């Protein structure tokens, strides 16, 4: 059993939870994820480790199905049954020059520890984050605390610039900024657009495919994805891959594998839908 220290709503349908998990916290590095189970009869779901402190880990989740809905009902002082991790390969962070981290939606929370790691390694850090509107933008204060160049865009222009993260990235590149690496995490379409944008410029681009993770161990095969000429499993081979090699058409298909089942599960329990 793992004690919950905090479970708060930080944006519409998005929550932040802090859990006591000393061993996970000790080993966790940027880019890794963990599996969580609400109770003994619950399913195990993967969630990226958004931050860690002494003996604790922070996760950010968006309500999308039965299990994430049940997580919202948990209060500080209560417990979750299982926390297993860290899992997946950590981000390979070196001092390489200028790194531009691009995040969208709930992926911004997943971007934060990676951006922090690149900054702490002595890189010149640029962060571009985007959301539907100002209400949905998360981790703004945390990113500002990194002391990096932070660009904010929203679909409706309610905060920062109006537009998409790819628009801001293109302006950066076209204005002569020499970018050595782009790291993107967020909706599949966002990562695809960013990867297509950077490819003609020859800018190395990494994407995190955490949105297709299911069992986290490589056994179910649901996160199987084509990367170049090879078949990879996002959970055990990733979750980070060369964005110029990822088959995003297949990724989109994988992301929709269980939508009907999840919708049915929500319906029979009288939640969400």
Order of alpha helices (4+ residues) and beta strands (2+ residues): beta-beta-alpha-beta-beta-beta-alpha-beta-beta-beta-alpha-beta-alpha-beta-beta-alpha-beta-alpha-beta-beta-beta-alpha-beta-alpha-alpha
